[in-house]
Amino acid sequence: MNGKVHSGDLLDTYFTAYLMGAQGENMASIDDVLNLPQRRILMPTRNLIMDQHEQIINKFFDEFWNNRKNFIHSNTSYPKMDIFEDDLYFCMDFAVPGVDEKDLDIETVKETRLLTIKGSSRVSRQKSYYYHLKELKQSSFTRTIQLPENIEMDPEVCNLENGILYMAFKKIVAKEEEPTETIKKISIKKS
């Protein structure tokens, strides 16, 4: 050999020592023999697995059914919401805990069919206090949703109860036009 140590030589040394009986605590690990840094087994956390799972599911619905992208036009995910429908209504529920009715602003734009929810939550005290801990903060939010074409723009139900804003829009039932038969009499022209 020319002074260089090849990893094959180190492996031979390791296995020779093992075969000759150097076992247990007296035997160096393969990492020590190869002079490698300690390997760490990277175990994904439960949250990481759940986040990746949620991303995969959302990507499936976004790409396959093109579902979520049609509705959501803002880059915020607050307030959290559910969108669902039945035969008669298109419904949305928004989680707005700590928000009073007077602090909510709900707007629809007929031309663009956008629904915007704006709100703010406040913690007000009658007098000034010295705080040891203050985690309740004043916050505000805005979320915009694209409404589908087949619903009326004015919600039939819009109420706030126990921190949930309930909205229901009546669906427009497309009237199937009965084909009308138009009969036109054609006369023969005399030449």
VEXLOPA-219798 format. One line per field, with one value per residue: residue number from 0; x, y, z of N, C-alpha, C in turn. Coordinates in nm, 3 decimals, padded with zeros to 5 digits, always signed. Layout:
REM VEXLOPA-219798
k	(NUM / ...)
nX	(X / ...)
nY	(Y / ...)
nZ	(Z / ...)
caX	(X / ...)
caY	(Y / ...)
caZ	(Z / ...)
cX	(X / ...)
cY	(Y / ...)
cZ	(Z / ...)
This chain:
REM VEXLOPA-219798
k	(0 / 1 / 2 / 3 / 4 / 5 / 6 / 7 / 8 / 9 / 10 / 11 / 12 / 13 / 14 / 15 / 16 / 17 / 18 / 19 / 20 / 21 / 22 / 23 / 24 / 25 / 26 / 27 / 28 / 29 / 30 / 31 / 32 / 33 / 34 / 35 / 36 / 37 / 38 / 39 / 40 / 41 / 42 / 43 / 44 / 45 / 46 / 47 / 48 / 49 / 50 / 51 / 52 / 53 / 54 / 55 / 56 / 57 / 58 / 59 / 60 / 61 / 62 / 63 / 64 / 65 / 66 / 67 / 68 / 69 / 70 / 71 / 72 / 73 / 74 / 75 / 76 / 77 / 78 / 79 / 80 / 81 / 82 / 83 / 84 / 85 / 86 / 87 / 88 / 89 / 90 / 91 / 92 / 93 / 94 / 95 / 96 / 97 / 98 / 99 / 100 / 101 / 102 / 103 / 104 / 105 / 106 / 107 / 108 / 109 / 110 / 111 / 112 / 113 / 114 / 115 / 116 / 117 / 118 / 119 / 120 / 121 / 122 / 123 / 124 / 125 / 126 / 127 / 128 / 129 / 130 / 131 / 132 / 133 / 134 / 135 / 136 / 137 / 138 / 139 / 140 / 141 / 142 / 143 / 144 / 145 / 146 / 147 / 148 / 149 / 150 / 151 / 152 / 153 / 154 / 155 / 156 / 157 / 158 / 159 / 160 / 161 / 162 / 163 / 164 / 165 / 166 / 167 / 168 / 169 / 170 / 171 / 172 / 173 / 174 / 175 / 176 / 177 / 178 / 179 / 180 / 181 / 182 / 183 / 184 / 185 / 186 / 187 / 188 / 189 / 190)
nX	(+00.084 / +00.035 / +00.052 / -00.196 / -00.509 / -00.754 / -01.107 / -01.191 / -00.979 / -01.009 / -01.256 / -01.195 / -01.020 / -01.195 / -01.383 / -01.209 / -01.121 / -01.361 / -01.417 / -01.208 / -01.276 / -01.313 / -01.554 / -01.862 / -01.842 / -01.574 / -01.524 / -01.486 / -01.718 / -01.851 / -01.866 / -01.671 / -01.440 / -01.435 / -01.412 / -01.631 / -01.882 / -02.119 / -02.405 / -02.740 / -03.059 / -03.323 / -03.627 / -03.943 / -04.163 / -04.487 / -04.650 / -04.526 / -04.570 / -04.852 / -04.894 / -04.776 / -04.943 / -05.188 / -05.121 / -05.085 / -05.344 / -05.490 / -05.365 / -05.444 / -05.726 / -05.720 / -05.592 / -05.716 / -06.002 / -06.025 / -06.124 / -06.098 / -05.958 / -06.134 / -06.295 / -06.146 / -05.995 / -05.817 / -05.508 / -05.510 / -05.593 / -05.775 / -06.079 / -06.130 / -06.316 / -06.610 / -06.738 / -07.026 / -07.298 / -07.643 / -07.935 / -08.086 / -07.950 / -07.646 / -07.396 / -07.205 / -06.992 / -06.831 / -06.566 / -06.552 / -06.455 / -06.499 / -06.566 / -06.779 / -07.110 / -07.133 / -06.874 / -06.826 / -06.803 / -06.965 / -06.958 / -07.081 / -07.001 / -07.166 / -07.096 / -06.845 / -06.892 / -06.791 / -06.747 / -06.678 / -06.547 / -06.494 / -06.347 / -06.298 / -06.151 / -06.180 / -06.051 / -06.179 / -06.142 / -06.288 / -06.136 / -05.791 / -05.536 / -05.259 / -05.077 / -04.982 / -04.959 / -05.037 / -05.209 / -05.431 / -05.517 / -05.587 / -05.720 / -05.749 / -05.915 / -05.949 / -06.124 / -06.176 / -06.406 / -06.488 / -06.800 / -07.021 / -07.181 / -07.445 / -07.605 / -07.807 / -07.719 / -07.774 / -07.772 / -07.988 / -07.989 / -07.815 / -07.646 / -07.500 / -07.377 / -07.269 / -06.993 / -06.978 / -07.030 / -07.300 / -07.397 / -07.622 / -07.695 / -07.945 / -07.994 / -08.005 / -08.240 / -08.208 / -08.421 / -08.555 / -08.595 / -08.872 / -08.869 / -08.996 / -09.199 / -09.160 / -09.355 / -09.349 / -09.505 / -09.441 / -09.455 / -09.512 / -09.355 / -09.481 / -09.370)
nY	(-00.119 / +00.233 / +00.411 / +00.526 / +00.476 / +00.258 / +00.229 / -00.030 / -00.172 / -00.097 / -00.207 / -00.475 / -00.502 / -00.453 / -00.666 / -00.883 / -00.850 / -00.896 / -01.162 / -01.285 / -01.283 / -01.047 / -00.911 / -00.764 / -00.511 / -00.444 / -00.431 / -00.213 / +00.008 / +00.006 / +00.266 / +00.391 / +00.262 / +00.335 / +00.600 / +00.774 / +01.030 / +01.016 / +00.837 / +00.933 / +00.828 / +00.943 / +01.006 / +01.074 / +01.319 / +01.297 / +01.514 / +01.607 / +01.392 / +01.398 / +01.655 / +01.620 / +01.422 / +01.560 / +01.752 / +01.589 / +01.483 / +01.722 / +01.810 / +01.607 / +01.654 / +01.914 / +01.888 / +01.670 / +01.687 / +01.955 / +02.119 / +02.280 / +02.509 / +02.656 / +02.795 / +02.940 / +03.248 / +03.394 / +03.423 / +03.340 / +03.129 / +03.172 / +03.297 / +02.956 / +02.727 / +02.555 / +02.423 / +02.323 / +02.144 / +02.083 / +01.959 / +02.192 / +02.411 / +02.602 / +02.597 / +02.758 / +02.751 / +02.940 / +02.958 / +03.175 / +03.251 / +03.453 / +03.683 / +03.950 / +04.019 / +04.283 / +04.335 / +04.207 / +04.212 / +04.158 / +04.107 / +04.098 / +04.079 / +04.130 / +04.124 / +03.995 / +03.778 / +03.738 / +03.668 / +03.832 / +03.811 / +03.997 / +04.073 / +04.138 / +04.073 / +04.162 / +04.231 / +04.383 / +04.582 / +04.727 / +04.894 / +04.997 / +04.756 / +04.595 / +04.367 / +04.030 / +03.826 / +03.827 / +03.698 / +03.707 / +03.869 / +04.150 / +04.093 / +04.077 / +03.979 / +03.874 / +03.717 / +03.584 / +03.444 / +03.268 / +03.255 / +03.005 / +02.987 / +02.902 / +02.993 / +03.214 / +03.552 / +03.679 / +03.573 / +03.327 / +03.241 / +03.377 / +03.384 / +03.432 / +03.223 / +03.098 / +03.141 / +03.055 / +03.139 / +03.106 / +03.050 / +03.033 / +02.986 / +03.006 / +02.773 / +02.823 / +02.692 / +02.554 / +02.610 / +02.381 / +02.431 / +02.370 / +02.222 / +02.407 / +02.361 / +02.496 / +02.571 / +02.636 / +02.747 / +02.676 / +02.826 / +02.757 / +02.904 / +03.047 / +03.019)
nZ	(+00.000 / -00.051 / +00.164 / +00.192 / +00.341 / +00.268 / +00.256 / +00.229 / +00.342 / +00.609 / +00.665 / +00.634 / +00.851 / +01.061 / +01.037 / +01.063 / +01.326 / +01.453 / +01.384 / +01.513 / +01.770 / +01.914 / +02.072 / +02.188 / +02.440 / +02.412 / +02.146 / +01.874 / +01.719 / +01.383 / +01.296 / +01.451 / +01.360 / +01.091 / +01.130 / +01.134 / +01.187 / +01.457 / +01.374 / +01.345 / +01.417 / +01.251 / +01.350 / +01.235 / +01.368 / +01.522 / +01.455 / +01.223 / +01.049 / +01.040 / +00.929 / +00.676 / +00.579 / +00.568 / +00.375 / +00.151 / +00.117 / +00.074 / -00.161 / -00.333 / -00.350 / -00.448 / -00.699 / -00.830 / -00.805 / -00.819 / -00.616 / -00.362 / -00.445 / -00.596 / -00.421 / -00.227 / -00.190 / -00.049 / +00.128 / +00.383 / +00.657 / +00.848 / +00.957 / +01.056 / +00.857 / +00.738 / +00.441 / +00.284 / +00.126 / +00.038 / -00.127 / -00.145 / -00.026 / -00.004 / +00.218 / +00.481 / +00.756 / +00.999 / +01.228 / +01.480 / +01.750 / +02.040 / +01.903 / +01.864 / +01.737 / +01.648 / +01.576 / +01.341 / +00.988 / +00.698 / +00.358 / +00.023 / -00.321 / -00.605 / -00.881 / -00.898 / -00.742 / -00.483 / -00.141 / +00.152 / +00.473 / +00.753 / +01.065 / +01.418 / +01.735 / +02.076 / +02.398 / +02.659 / +02.943 / +03.234 / +03.391 / +03.433 / +03.470 / +03.639 / +03.471 / +03.515 / +03.341 / +03.003 / +02.763 / +02.605 / +02.324 / +02.115 / +01.802 / +01.444 / +01.139 / +00.794 / +00.539 / +00.219 / -00.006 / -00.298 / -00.438 / -00.568 / -00.895 / -00.894 / -00.679 / -00.476 / -00.403 / -00.163 / +00.165 / +00.304 / +00.562 / +00.829 / +01.102 / +01.430 / +01.669 / +01.972 / +01.906 / +01.643 / +01.312 / +01.114 / +00.784 / +00.514 / +00.182 / -00.058 / -00.316 / -00.667 / -00.866 / -01.168 / -01.428 / -01.637 / -01.965 / -02.155 / -02.461 / -02.720 / -02.992 / -03.296 / -03.553 / -03.885 / -04.163 / -04.494 / -04.795 / -05.137 / -05.401 / -05.693 / -06.018)
caX	(+00.000 / +00.113 / +00.030 / -00.337 / -00.593 / -00.878 / -01.217 / -01.193 / -00.883 / -01.068 / -01.362 / -01.127 / -00.971 / -01.312 / -01.437 / -01.108 / -01.128 / -01.485 / -01.403 / -01.107 / -01.333 / -01.332 / -01.697 / -01.919 / -01.802 / -01.436 / -01.515 / -01.523 / -01.827 / -01.811 / -01.850 / -01.542 / -01.335 / -01.433 / -01.396 / -01.749 / -01.956 / -02.229 / -02.528 / -02.860 / -03.181 / -03.417 / -03.765 / -04.035 / -04.257 / -04.627 / -04.702 / -04.471 / -04.643 / -04.990 / -04.888 / -04.752 / -05.066 / -05.286 / -05.078 / -05.112 / -05.489 / -05.531 / -05.315 / -05.532 / -05.852 / -05.692 / -05.557 / -05.807 / -06.137 / -06.016 / -06.230 / -06.073 / -05.908 / -06.245 / -06.360 / -06.064 / -05.923 / -05.726 / -05.398 / -05.522 / -05.678 / -05.857 / -06.133 / -06.149 / -06.451 / -06.662 / -06.826 / -07.100 / -07.424 / -07.741 / -08.010 / -08.148 / -07.868 / -07.500 / -07.377 / -07.071 / -06.981 / -06.703 / -06.533 / -06.510 / -06.472 / -06.463 / -06.602 / -06.919 / -07.181 / -07.103 / -06.737 / -06.821 / -06.843 / -06.984 / -06.991 / -07.080 / -06.990 / -07.248 / -07.030 / -06.736 / -06.943 / -06.701 / -06.796 / -06.567 / -06.576 / -06.394 / -06.385 / -06.194 / -06.188 / -06.122 / -06.068 / -06.184 / -06.156 / -06.348 / -06.031 / -05.656 / -05.478 / -05.121 / -05.086 / -04.874 / -04.954 / -05.140 / -05.209 / -05.547 / -05.479 / -05.680 / -05.680 / -05.847 / -05.901 / -06.025 / -06.121 / -06.259 / -06.445 / -06.560 / -06.928 / -07.056 / -07.278 / -07.582 / -07.670 / -07.846 / -07.612 / -07.815 / -07.792 / -08.118 / -07.957 / -07.688 / -07.653 / -07.382 / -07.420 / -07.161 / -06.866 / -06.986 / -07.112 / -07.370 / -07.452 / -07.681 / -07.740 / -08.039 / -07.950 / -08.093 / -08.274 / -08.214 / -08.545 / -08.535 / -08.689 / -08.934 / -08.850 / -09.120 / -09.192 / -09.202 / -09.397 / -09.357 / -09.563 / -09.361 / -09.539 / -09.441 / -09.366 / -09.514 / -09.277)
caY	(+00.000 / +00.354 / +00.502 / +00.562 / +00.370 / +00.243 / +00.184 / -00.175 / -00.220 / -00.076 / -00.306 / -00.603 / -00.499 / -00.464 / -00.802 / -00.973 / -00.837 / -00.959 / -01.307 / -01.335 / -01.289 / -00.917 / -00.889 / -00.694 / -00.374 / -00.422 / -00.417 / -00.081 / +00.005 / +00.033 / +00.412 / +00.424 / +00.210 / +00.417 / +00.738 / +00.848 / +01.090 / +00.933 / +00.838 / +00.954 / +00.779 / +01.053 / +00.960 / +01.186 / +01.340 / +01.272 / +01.633 / +01.610 / +01.292 / +01.446 / +01.767 / +01.566 / +01.352 / +01.662 / +01.810 / +01.491 / +01.479 / +01.849 / +01.811 / +01.518 / +01.722 / +02.031 / +01.852 / +01.574 / +01.741 / +02.100 / +02.156 / +02.388 / +02.630 / +02.733 / +02.875 / +03.021 / +03.352 / +03.466 / +03.338 / +03.314 / +03.015 / +03.208 / +03.196 / +02.820 / +02.720 / +02.436 / +02.452 / +02.202 / +02.174 / +01.978 / +01.985 / +02.325 / +02.518 / +02.604 / +02.643 / +02.783 / +02.777 / +03.001 / +02.960 / +03.310 / +03.263 / +03.581 / +03.794 / +03.992 / +04.046 / +04.420 / +04.339 / +04.133 / +04.282 / +04.056 / +04.174 / +04.021 / +04.159 / +04.055 / +04.108 / +03.897 / +03.669 / +03.720 / +03.690 / +03.869 / +03.815 / +04.073 / +04.080 / +04.162 / +04.035 / +04.253 / +04.206 / +04.516 / +04.587 / +04.851 / +04.981 / +04.954 / +04.661 / +04.551 / +04.229 / +03.935 / +03.750 / +03.876 / +03.618 / +03.741 / +03.985 / +04.199 / +04.044 / +04.097 / +03.883 / +03.893 / +03.598 / +03.603 / +03.317 / +03.276 / +03.183 / +02.941 / +03.056 / +02.852 / +03.032 / +03.354 / +03.626 / +03.716 / +03.450 / +03.309 / +03.226 / +03.438 / +03.414 / +03.405 / +03.152 / +03.025 / +03.153 / +03.001 / +03.215 / +03.015 / +03.115 / +02.940 / +03.052 / +02.922 / +02.738 / +02.859 / +02.572 / +02.585 / +02.563 / +02.318 / +02.485 / +02.269 / +02.261 / +02.442 / +02.328 / +02.608 / +02.522 / +02.745 / +02.705 / +02.720 / +02.833 / +02.732 / +03.019 / +03.016 / +03.083)
caZ	(+00.000 / -00.064 / +00.277 / +00.200 / +00.398 / +00.192 / +00.341 / +00.223 / +00.441 / +00.741 / +00.682 / +00.657 / +00.989 / +01.149 / +01.034 / +01.117 / +01.472 / +01.496 / +01.371 / +01.607 / +01.904 / +01.979 / +02.069 / +02.303 / +02.466 / +02.372 / +02.002 / +01.824 / +01.622 / +01.245 / +01.285 / +01.509 / +01.272 / +00.970 / +01.175 / +01.090 / +01.298 / +01.505 / +01.295 / +01.424 / +01.355 / +01.250 / +01.355 / +01.215 / +01.478 / +01.488 / +01.387 / +01.088 / +00.972 / +01.020 / +00.835 / +00.543 / +00.540 / +00.532 / +00.248 / +00.045 / +00.096 / +00.012 / -00.298 / -00.410 / -00.380 / -00.531 / -00.836 / -00.892 / -00.815 / -00.831 / -00.525 / -00.268 / -00.508 / -00.650 / -00.319 / -00.139 / -00.262 / +00.039 / +00.170 / +00.525 / +00.689 / +00.963 / +01.047 / +01.005 / +00.802 / +00.670 / +00.327 / +00.251 / +00.057 / +00.017 / -00.251 / -00.146 / +00.029 / -00.001 / +00.356 / +00.532 / +00.900 / +01.032 / +01.370 / +01.519 / +01.895 / +02.100 / +01.816 / +01.879 / +01.613 / +01.604 / +01.527 / +01.215 / +00.867 / +00.594 / +00.233 / -00.102 / -00.443 / -00.702 / -01.010 / -00.888 / -00.659 / -00.371 / -00.005 / +00.241 / +00.616 / +00.830 / +01.205 / +01.518 / +01.872 / +02.173 / +02.540 / +02.720 / +03.089 / +03.279 / +03.443 / +03.400 / +03.564 / +03.622 / +03.423 / +03.538 / +03.218 / +02.910 / +02.641 / +02.524 / +02.245 / +02.016 / +01.671 / +01.337 / +01.029 / +00.671 / +00.454 / +00.100 / -00.065 / -00.426 / -00.432 / -00.697 / -00.981 / -00.881 / -00.554 / -00.462 / -00.336 / -00.027 / +00.243 / +00.367 / +00.704 / +00.869 / +01.245 / +01.510 / +01.790 / +02.042 / +01.837 / +01.507 / +01.218 / +01.023 / +00.665 / +00.417 / +00.060 / -00.133 / -00.451 / -00.778 / -00.940 / -01.311 / -01.487 / -01.768 / -02.063 / -02.239 / -02.602 / -02.789 / -03.133 / -03.379 / -03.684 / -03.980 / -04.290 / -04.608 / -04.916 / -05.263 / -05.487 / -05.831 / -06.109)
cX	(+00.087 / +00.086 / -00.115 / -00.414 / -00.722 / -00.986 / -01.229 / -01.097 / -00.940 / -01.177 / -01.302 / -01.077 / -01.085 / -01.362 / -01.338 / -01.110 / -01.253 / -01.472 / -01.304 / -01.156 / -01.347 / -01.480 / -01.738 / -01.865 / -01.661 / -01.423 / -01.561 / -01.637 / -01.773 / -01.789 / -01.715 / -01.429 / -01.322 / -01.416 / -01.510 / -01.814 / -02.072 / -02.350 / -02.645 / -02.979 / -03.283 / -03.558 / -03.856 / -04.131 / -04.399 / -04.685 / -04.653 / -04.545 / -04.785 / -04.991 / -04.866 / -04.875 / -05.171 / -05.250 / -05.108 / -05.261 / -05.536 / -05.486 / -05.403 / -05.661 / -05.830 / -05.670 / -05.660 / -05.946 / -06.139 / -06.118 / -06.201 / -06.033 / -06.020 / -06.304 / -06.269 / -05.979 / -05.831 / -05.620 / -05.403 / -05.612 / -05.759 / -05.959 / -06.146 / -06.295 / -06.481 / -06.751 / -06.893 / -07.230 / -07.516 / -07.817 / -08.061 / -08.054 / -07.719 / -07.464 / -07.230 / -07.082 / -06.841 / -06.684 / -06.477 / -06.528 / -06.425 / -06.497 / -06.750 / -06.979 / -07.147 / -06.962 / -06.718 / -06.870 / -06.847 / -07.031 / -06.993 / -07.070 / -07.057 / -07.173 / -06.921 / -06.775 / -06.847 / -06.771 / -06.675 / -06.617 / -06.462 / -06.441 / -06.267 / -06.246 / -06.114 / -06.146 / -06.066 / -06.210 / -06.213 / -06.243 / -05.895 / -05.602 / -05.330 / -05.128 / -04.962 / -04.852 / -05.067 / -05.126 / -05.328 / -05.518 / -05.593 / -05.630 / -05.789 / -05.817 / -05.984 / -06.012 / -06.220 / -06.281 / -06.520 / -06.687 / -06.959 / -07.166 / -07.422 / -07.649 / -07.708 / -07.740 / -07.647 / -07.841 / -07.931 / -08.103 / -07.822 / -07.701 / -07.525 / -07.428 / -07.303 / -07.029 / -06.862 / -07.080 / -07.169 / -07.426 / -07.505 / -07.737 / -07.830 / -07.985 / -08.054 / -08.116 / -08.290 / -08.341 / -08.513 / -08.642 / -08.743 / -08.917 / -08.986 / -09.100 / -09.244 / -09.232 / -09.414 / -09.405 / -09.480 / -09.453 / -09.452 / -09.465 / -09.393 / -09.418 / -09.345)
cY	(+00.124 / +00.455 / +00.544 / +00.444 / +00.369 / +00.190 / +00.032 / -00.236 / -00.208 / -00.179 / -00.444 / -00.611 / -00.519 / -00.607 / -00.905 / -00.970 / -00.905 / -01.110 / -01.365 / -01.327 / -01.156 / -00.884 / -00.804 / -00.553 / -00.345 / -00.395 / -00.276 / -00.094 / +00.036 / +00.183 / +00.454 / +00.381 / +00.297 / +00.565 / +00.827 / +00.915 / +00.999 / +00.948 / +00.856 / +00.899 / +00.892 / +00.998 / +01.080 / +01.196 / +01.315 / +01.391 / +01.642 / +01.511 / +01.341 / +01.562 / +01.717 / +01.492 / +01.452 / +01.727 / +01.717 / +01.487 / +01.606 / +01.857 / +01.722 / +01.590 / +01.842 / +01.993 / +01.764 / +01.633 / +01.891 / +02.167 / +02.282 / +02.518 / +02.716 / +02.830 / +02.978 / +03.118 / +03.431 / +03.369 / +03.308 / +03.193 / +03.044 / +03.309 / +03.060 / +02.808 / +02.582 / +02.485 / +02.321 / +02.242 / +02.054 / +02.014 / +02.128 / +02.439 / +02.493 / +02.670 / +02.663 / +02.812 / +02.829 / +02.999 / +03.098 / +03.329 / +03.399 / +03.702 / +03.824 / +04.022 / +04.185 / +04.433 / +04.259 / +04.220 / +04.179 / +04.128 / +04.074 / +04.120 / +04.078 / +04.027 / +04.000 / +03.774 / +03.634 / +03.752 / +03.720 / +03.879 / +03.889 / +04.077 / +04.110 / +04.118 / +04.127 / +04.201 / +04.343 / +04.502 / +04.724 / +04.948 / +04.921 / +04.865 / +04.645 / +04.403 / +04.149 / +03.850 / +03.800 / +03.799 / +03.648 / +03.872 / +04.027 / +04.150 / +04.075 / +04.000 / +03.927 / +03.764 / +03.617 / +03.467 / +03.345 / +03.193 / +03.122 / +03.017 / +03.019 / +02.885 / +03.179 / +03.424 / +03.669 / +03.588 / +03.445 / +03.296 / +03.292 / +03.472 / +03.368 / +03.344 / +03.072 / +03.027 / +03.095 / +03.091 / +03.117 / +03.095 / +03.007 / +03.021 / +02.955 / +02.898 / +02.783 / +02.732 / +02.612 / +02.524 / +02.503 / +02.370 / +02.371 / +02.312 / +02.289 / +02.417 / +02.447 / +02.553 / +02.642 / +02.688 / +02.760 / +02.715 / +02.813 / +02.852 / +02.976 / +03.090 / +03.138)
cZ	(+00.000 / +00.047 / +00.292 / +00.257 / +00.321 / +00.283 / +00.339 / +00.323 / +00.581 / +00.768 / +00.707 / +00.801 / +01.087 / +01.154 / +01.085 / +01.269 / +01.525 / +01.493 / +01.471 / +01.751 / +01.975 / +01.966 / +02.188 / +02.316 / +02.418 / +02.223 / +01.961 / +01.724 / +01.483 / +01.225 / +01.341 / +01.416 / +01.148 / +01.001 / +01.123 / +01.209 / +01.337 / +01.413 / +01.389 / +01.348 / +01.366 / +01.241 / +01.333 / +01.333 / +01.429 / +01.412 / +01.244 / +00.998 / +00.941 / +00.920 / +00.693 / +00.491 / +00.494 / +00.398 / +00.132 / +00.013 / +00.027 / -00.133 / -00.387 / -00.449 / -00.470 / -00.676 / -00.903 / -00.912 / -00.831 / -00.739 / -00.445 / -00.337 / -00.565 / -00.547 / -00.255 / -00.220 / -00.174 / +00.088 / +00.319 / +00.549 / +00.816 / +00.919 / +00.978 / +00.960 / +00.748 / +00.557 / +00.291 / +00.184 / +00.059 / -00.110 / -00.260 / -00.108 / +00.011 / +00.131 / +00.390 / +00.681 / +00.926 / +01.183 / +01.404 / +01.670 / +01.946 / +02.017 / +01.834 / +01.743 / +01.559 / +01.547 / +01.398 / +01.101 / +00.755 / +00.468 / +00.118 / -00.218 / -00.554 / -00.831 / -01.005 / -00.807 / -00.546 / -00.240 / +00.081 / +00.383 / +00.683 / +00.974 / +01.294 / +01.653 / +01.967 / +02.313 / +02.606 / +02.869 / +03.127 / +03.333 / +03.410 / +03.511 / +03.539 / +03.588 / +03.463 / +03.414 / +03.129 / +02.779 / +02.551 / +02.453 / +02.155 / +01.880 / +01.569 / +01.224 / +00.911 / +00.590 / +00.341 / +00.033 / -00.195 / -00.414 / -00.568 / -00.769 / -00.949 / -00.747 / -00.559 / -00.378 / -00.193 / +00.052 / +00.306 / +00.518 / +00.728 / +01.016 / +01.315 / +01.641 / +01.846 / +01.965 / +01.698 / +01.426 / +01.117 / +00.906 / +00.571 / +00.300 / -00.016 / -00.273 / -00.553 / -00.858 / -01.086 / -01.369 / -01.624 / -01.862 / -02.148 / -02.384 / -02.666 / -02.938 / -03.211 / -03.518 / -03.774 / -04.113 / -04.402 / -04.730 / -05.041 / -05.353 / -05.630 / -05.922 / -06.231)
